[in-house]
Amino acid sequence: MRDPWVGGRPFLADGLPVIDRTPVHDNVFVATGHGMLGVTLGPATGKALAEYYLTGRRPNVLDPFRFR
């Protein structure tokens, strides 16, 4: 092989994604670290994050995915 390429998986140290408002900026939200499940979890993540953004209230389902 002449120029091999490998795409890295976006995992965090604890294996859980971060889906939260950033601690520094109130108008910035992130949803990252889904690893190989991003396509599968994308619709549910988007729905929960949109609810959080639109209402200003974090859905309970997002509690395990806070910034730590």
N, CA, C and O atoms as a printed pandas DataFrame, in Angstrom:
     atom_number atom_name residue_name chain_id  residue_number  x_coord  y_coord  z_coord
0              1         N          MET        A               1    0.847   -1.175    0.000
1              2        CA          MET        A               1    0.000    0.000    0.000
2              3         C          MET        A               1    0.889    1.233    0.000
3              4         O          MET        A               1    1.908    1.302    0.688
4              5         N          ARG        A               2    0.473    2.180   -0.780
5              6        CA          ARG        A               2    1.296    3.367   -0.902
6              7         C          ARG        A               2    0.912    4.458    0.087
7              8         O          ARG        A               2    1.827    4.937    0.757
8              9         N          ASP        A               3   -0.234    4.876    0.250
9             10        CA          ASP        A               3   -0.625    5.923    1.203
10            11         C          ASP        A               3   -1.840    5.460    2.002
11            12         O          ASP        A               3   -2.961    5.892    1.734
12            13         N          PRO        A               4   -1.625    4.587    2.980
13            14        CA          PRO        A               4   -2.778    4.109    3.739
14            15         C          PRO        A               4   -3.397    5.238    4.559
15            16         O          PRO        A               4   -2.710    6.166    4.984
16            17         N          TRP        A               5   -4.672    5.140    4.764
17            18        CA          TRP        A               5   -5.399    6.143    5.544
18            19         C          TRP        A               5   -6.381    5.419    6.452
19            20         O          TRP        A               5   -7.051    4.475    6.036
20            21         N          VAL        A               6   -6.454    5.863    7.667
21            22        CA          VAL        A               6   -7.393    5.290    8.622
22            23         C          VAL        A               6   -8.136    6.440    9.281
23            24         O          VAL        A               6   -7.523    7.387    9.773
24            25         N          GLY        A               7   -9.455    6.349    9.285
25            26        CA          GLY        A               7  -10.251    7.381    9.942
26            27         C          GLY        A               7  -10.418    7.048   11.409
27            28         O          GLY        A               7  -10.838    5.945   11.758
28            29         N          GLY        A               8  -10.094    7.992   12.261
29            30        CA          GLY        A               8  -10.232    7.782   13.695
30            31         C          GLY        A               8  -11.686    7.888   14.138
31            32         O          GLY        A               8  -12.479    8.601   13.523
32            33         N          ARG        A               9  -12.026    7.192   15.184
33            34        CA          ARG        A               9  -13.374    7.252   15.750
34            35         C          ARG        A               9  -13.386    8.283   16.870
35            36         O          ARG        A               9  -12.498    8.273   17.722
36            37         N          PRO        A              10  -14.366    9.165   16.884
37            38        CA          PRO        A              10  -14.403   10.220   17.904
38            39         C          PRO        A              10  -14.942    9.725   19.248
39            40         O          PRO        A              10  -16.089    9.995   19.604
40            41         N          PHE        A              11  -14.107    9.003   19.981
41            42        CA          PHE        A              11  -14.487    8.511   21.307
42            43         C          PHE        A              11  -13.879    9.392   22.381
43            44         O          PHE        A              11  -12.804    9.960   22.191
44            45         N          LEU        A              12  -14.559    9.507   23.498
45            46        CA          LEU        A              12  -14.015   10.182   24.665
46            47         C          LEU        A              12  -13.500    9.125   25.632
47            48         O          LEU        A              12  -13.785    7.939   25.464
48            49         N          ALA        A              13  -12.749    9.542   26.634
49            50        CA          ALA        A              13  -12.088    8.597   27.545
50            51         C          ALA        A              13  -13.067    7.642   28.230
51            52         O          ALA        A              13  -12.752    6.466   28.414
52            53         N          ASP        A              14  -14.247    8.132   28.607
53            54        CA          ASP        A              14  -15.211    7.259   29.301
54            55         C          ASP        A              14  -16.140    6.512   28.349
55            56         O          ASP        A              14  -16.976    5.726   28.793
56            57         N          GLY        A              15  -16.003    6.747   27.054
57            58        CA          GLY        A              15  -16.808    6.047   26.064
58            59         C          GLY        A              15  -18.176    6.654   25.813
59            60         O          GLY        A              15  -18.891    6.207   24.916
60            61         N          LEU        A              16  -18.559    7.673   26.593
61            62        CA          LEU        A              16  -19.859    8.319   26.409
62            63         C          LEU        A              16  -19.708    9.592   25.586
63            64         O          LEU        A              16  -18.688   10.274   25.689
64            65         N          PRO        A              17  -20.702    9.921   24.773
65            66        CA          PRO        A              17  -20.644   11.188   24.051
66            67         C          PRO        A              17  -20.891   12.365   25.000
67            68         O          PRO        A              17  -21.355   12.185   26.126
68            69         N          VAL        A              18  -20.575   13.557   24.528
69            70        CA          VAL        A              18  -20.929   14.795   25.228
70            71         C          VAL        A              18  -22.028   15.453   24.414
71            72         O          VAL        A              18  -21.851   15.753   23.234
72            73         N          ILE        A              19  -23.170   15.675   25.060
73            74        CA          ILE        A              19  -24.309   16.342   24.426
74            75         C          ILE        A              19  -24.758   17.386   25.432
75            76         O          ILE        A              19  -25.467   17.069   26.387
76            77         N          ASP        A              20  -24.341   18.647   25.220
77            78        CA          ASP        A              20  -24.541   19.642   26.260
78            79         C          ASP        A              20  -24.296   21.044   25.718
79            80         O          ASP        A              20  -23.775   21.226   24.618
80            81         N          ARG        A              21  -24.680   22.011   26.510
81            82        CA          ARG        A              21  -24.309   23.410   26.283
82            83         C          ARG        A              21  -22.893   23.570   26.815
83            84         O          ARG        A              21  -22.563   23.002   27.856
84            85         N          THR        A              22  -22.048   24.333   26.122
85            86        CA          THR        A              22  -20.679   24.488   26.605
86            87         C          THR        A              22  -20.662   25.272   27.914
87            88         O          THR        A              22  -21.504   26.145   28.126
88            89         N          PRO        A              23  -19.712   24.965   28.788
89            90        CA          PRO        A              23  -19.656   25.660   30.068
90            91         C          PRO        A              23  -19.222   27.116   29.955
91            92         O          PRO        A              23  -19.431   27.893   30.887
92            93         N          VAL        A              24  -18.627   27.497   28.839
93            94        CA          VAL        A              24  -18.098   28.853   28.697
94            95         C          VAL        A              24  -19.060   29.786   27.950
95            96         O          VAL        A              24  -19.161   30.965   28.290
96            97         N          HIS        A              25  -19.758   29.276   26.950
97            98        CA          HIS        A              25  -20.628   30.103   26.116
98            99         C          HIS        A              25  -22.059   29.561   26.152
99           100         O          HIS        A              25  -22.291   28.403   25.806
100          101         N          ASP        A              26  -23.001   30.378   26.562
101          102        CA          ASP        A              26  -24.398   29.939   26.668
102          103         C          ASP        A              26  -25.052   29.648   25.328
103          104         O          ASP        A              26  -26.061   28.944   25.275
104          105         N          ASN        A              27  -24.497   30.176   24.244
105          106        CA          ASN        A              27  -25.125   29.990   22.940
106          107         C          ASN        A              27  -24.418   28.951   22.069
107          108         O          ASN        A              27  -24.612   28.927   20.853
108          109         N          VAL        A              28  -23.602   28.097   22.680
109          110        CA          VAL        A              28  -22.900   27.052   21.937
110          111         C          VAL        A              28  -23.261   25.695   22.534
111          112         O          VAL        A              28  -23.106   25.469   23.734
112          113         N          PHE        A              29  -23.741   24.802   21.682
113          114        CA          PHE        A              29  -24.102   23.446   22.083
114          115         C          PHE        A              29  -23.223   22.468   21.315
115          116         O          PHE        A              29  -22.821   22.747   20.186
116          117         N          VAL        A              30  -22.924   21.330   21.918
117          118        CA          VAL        A              30  -22.131   20.310   21.238
118          119         C          VAL        A              30  -22.812   18.951   21.346
119          120         O          VAL        A              30  -23.539   18.664   22.297
120          121         N          ALA        A              31  -22.556   18.148   20.359
121          122        CA          ALA        A              31  -22.983   16.745   20.353
122          123         C          ALA        A              31  -21.859   15.995   19.645
123          124         O          ALA        A              31  -21.820   15.934   18.416
124          125         N          THR        A              32  -20.949   15.426   20.429
125          126        CA          THR        A              32  -19.778   14.784   19.861
126          127         C          THR        A              32  -19.390   13.549   20.660
127          128         O          THR        A              32  -19.839   13.355   21.789
128          129         N          GLY        A              33  -18.558   12.727   20.063
129          130        CA          GLY        A              33  -18.040   11.555   20.754
130          131         C          GLY        A              33  -18.920   10.326   20.640
131          132         O          GLY        A              33  -18.832    9.427   21.476
132          133         N          HIS        A              34  -19.768   10.270   19.620
133          134        CA          HIS        A              34  -20.653    9.117   19.445
134          135         C          HIS        A              34  -19.923    7.895   18.888
135          136         O          HIS        A              34  -20.482    6.800   18.838
136          137         N          GLY        A              35  -18.684    8.087   18.474
137          138        CA          GLY        A              35  -17.919    6.969   17.921
138          139         C          GLY        A              35  -18.588    6.410   16.683
139          140         O          GLY        A              35  -19.012    7.161   15.805
140          141         N          MET        A              36  -18.684    5.101   16.613
141          142        CA          MET        A              36  -19.266    4.463   15.434
142          143         C          MET        A              36  -20.788    4.433   15.467
143          144         O          MET        A              36  -21.406    3.849   14.577
144          145         N          LEU        A              37  -21.409    5.053   16.476
145          146        CA          LEU        A              37  -22.864    5.042   16.585
146          147         C          LEU        A              37  -23.501    6.383   16.219
147          148         O          LEU        A              37  -24.693    6.588   16.452
148          149         N          GLY        A              38  -22.722    7.286   15.653
149          150        CA          GLY        A              38  -23.230    8.611   15.321
150          151         C          GLY        A              38  -24.432    8.599   14.393
151          152         O          GLY        A              38  -25.391    9.337   14.619
152          153         N          VAL        A              39  -24.398    7.785   13.365
153          154        CA          VAL        A              39  -25.520    7.721   12.422
154          155         C          VAL        A              39  -26.749    7.123   13.094
155          156         O          VAL        A              39  -27.873    7.564   12.854
156          157         N          THR        A              40  -26.531    6.123   13.931
157          158        CA          THR        A              40  -27.635    5.475   14.626
158          159         C          THR        A              40  -28.259    6.381   15.682
159          160         O          THR        A              40  -29.483    6.463   15.792
160          161         N          LEU        A              41  -27.421    7.056   16.451
161          162        CA          LEU        A              41  -27.907    7.891   17.554
162          163         C          LEU        A              41  -28.192    9.333   17.143
163          164         O          LEU        A              41  -28.741   10.100   17.934
164          165         N          GLY        A              42  -27.831    9.707   15.931
165          166        CA          GLY        A              42  -28.006   11.075   15.460
166          167         C          GLY        A              42  -29.423   11.608   15.578
167          168         O          GLY        A              42  -29.600   12.705   16.108
168          169         N          PRO        A              43  -30.436   10.899   15.119
169          170        CA          PRO        A              43  -31.801   11.422   15.216
170          171         C          PRO        A              43  -32.261   11.664   16.658
171          172         O          PRO        A              43  -32.872   12.694   16.942
172          173         N          ALA        A              44  -31.976   10.733   17.567
173          174        CA          ALA        A              44  -32.376   10.914   18.972
174          175         C          ALA        A              44  -31.582   12.035   19.622
175          176         O          ALA        A              44  -32.127   12.814   20.404
176          177         N          THR        A              45  -30.298   12.120   19.301
177          178        CA          THR        A              45  -29.469   13.202   19.822
178          179         C          THR        A              45  -29.988   14.546   19.332
179          180         O          THR        A              45  -30.128   15.487   20.113
180          181         N          GLY        A              46  -30.271   14.630   18.048
181          182        CA          GLY        A              46  -30.774   15.879   17.475
182          183         C          GLY        A              46  -32.094   16.310   18.081
183          184         O          GLY        A              46  -32.300   17.495   18.344
184          185         N          LYS        A              47  -32.986   15.364   18.305
185          186        CA          LYS        A              47  -34.282   15.690   18.893
186          187         C          LYS        A              47  -34.119   16.219   20.314
187          188         O          LYS        A              47  -34.711   17.238   20.668
188          189         N          ALA        A              48  -33.322   15.535   21.125
189          190        CA          ALA        A              48  -33.124   15.963   22.513
190          191         C          ALA        A              48  -32.391   17.299   22.581
191          192         O          ALA        A              48  -32.739   18.155   23.394
192          193         N          LEU        A              49  -31.382   17.485   21.735
193          194        CA          LEU        A              49  -30.624   18.733   21.751
194          195         C          LEU        A              49  -31.476   19.892   21.241
195          196         O          LEU        A              49  -31.362   21.006   21.751
196          197         N          ALA        A              50  -32.322   19.651   20.252
197          198        CA          ALA        A              50  -33.224   20.694   19.755
198          199         C          ALA        A              50  -34.207   21.116   20.845
199          200         O          ALA        A              50  -34.496   22.304   20.990
200          201         N          GLU        A              51  -34.719   20.162   21.607
201          202        CA          GLU        A              51  -35.618   20.497   22.721
202          203         C          GLU        A              51  -34.892   21.366   23.749
203          204         O          GLU        A              51  -35.445   22.352   24.236
204          205         N          TYR        A              52  -33.666   21.000   24.071
205          206        CA          TYR        A              52  -32.854   21.764   25.020
206          207         C          TYR        A              52  -32.635   23.188   24.508
207          208         O          TYR        A              52  -32.803   24.154   25.251
208          209         N          TYR        A              53  -32.265   23.307   23.254
209          210        CA          TYR        A              53  -32.002   24.610   22.647
210          211         C          TYR        A              53  -33.262   25.476   22.613
211          212         O          TYR        A              53  -33.214   26.657   22.958
212          213         N          LEU        A              54  -34.364   24.903   22.207
213          214        CA          LEU        A              54  -35.597   25.683   22.043
214          215         C          LEU        A              54  -36.271   26.066   23.355
215          216         O          LEU        A              54  -36.874   27.135   23.451
216          217         N          THR        A              55  -36.176   25.203   24.365
217          218        CA          THR        A              55  -36.858   25.479   25.628
218          219         C          THR        A              55  -35.934   26.040   26.701
219          220         O          THR        A              55  -36.394   26.682   27.645
220          221         N          GLY        A              56  -34.634   25.801   26.561
221          222        CA          GLY        A              56  -33.695   26.213   27.595
222          223         C          GLY        A              56  -33.641   25.248   28.766
223          224         O          GLY        A              56  -32.902   25.476   29.723
224          225         N          ARG        A              57  -34.412   24.178   28.703
225          226        CA          ARG        A              57  -34.441   23.164   29.764
226          227         C          ARG        A              57  -33.836   21.864   29.241
227          228         O          ARG        A              57  -34.217   21.359   28.185
228          229         N          ARG        A              58  -32.888   21.341   30.004
229          230        CA          ARG        A              58  -32.223   20.106   29.584
230          231         C          ARG        A              58  -33.162   18.914   29.780
231          232         O          ARG        A              58  -33.641   18.697   30.893
232          233         N          PRO        A              59  -33.433   18.142   28.737
233          234        CA          PRO        A              59  -34.222   16.921   28.910
234          235         C          PRO        A              59  -33.475   15.938   29.818
235          236         O          PRO        A              59  -32.250   15.839   29.745
236          237         N          ASN        A              60  -34.187   15.229   30.650
237          238        CA          ASN        A              60  -33.561   14.269   31.572
238          239         C          ASN        A              60  -32.715   13.236   30.854
239          240         O          ASN        A              60  -31.728   12.748   31.405
240          241         N          VAL        A              61  -33.090   12.899   29.638
241          242        CA          VAL        A              61  -32.353   11.876   28.885
242          243         C          VAL        A              61  -30.907   12.315   28.611
243          244         O          VAL        A              61  -30.054   11.470   28.341
244          245         N          LEU        A              62  -30.622   13.611   28.675
245          246        CA          LEU        A              62  -29.272   14.101   28.406
246          247         C          LEU        A              62  -28.383   14.166   29.651
247          248         O          LEU        A              62  -27.194   14.461   29.530
248          249         N          ASP        A              63  -28.921   13.903   30.831
249          250        CA          ASP        A              63  -28.131   14.015   32.064
250          251         C          ASP        A              63  -26.827   13.235   32.065
251          252         O          ASP        A              63  -25.826   13.763   32.548
252          253         N          PRO        A              64  -26.775   12.012   31.554
253          254        CA          PRO        A              64  -25.491   11.284   31.581
254          255         C          PRO        A              64  -24.436   11.854   30.632
255          256         O          PRO        A              64  -23.275   11.450   30.691
256          257         N          PHE        A              65  -24.824   12.787   29.760
257          258        CA          PHE        A              65  -23.916   13.247   28.707
258          259         C          PHE        A              65  -23.463   14.689   28.900
259          260         O          PHE        A              65  -23.113   15.360   27.929
260          261         N          ARG        A              66  -23.464   15.170   30.129
261          262        CA          ARG        A              66  -23.010   16.537   30.450
262          263         C          ARG        A              66  -21.495   16.650   30.308
263          264         O          ARG        A              66  -20.769   15.657   30.344
264          265         N          PHE        A              67  -21.040   17.901   30.145
265          266        CA          PHE        A              67  -19.607   18.162   30.265
266          267         C          PHE        A              67  -19.194   17.818   31.699
267          268         O          PHE        A              67  -19.947   18.087   32.636
268          269         N          ARG        A              68  -18.054   17.251   31.873
269          270        CA          ARG        A              68  -17.579   16.910   33.219
270          271         C          ARG        A              68  -16.306   17.653   33.518
271          272         O          ARG        A              68  -15.745   17.503   34.603
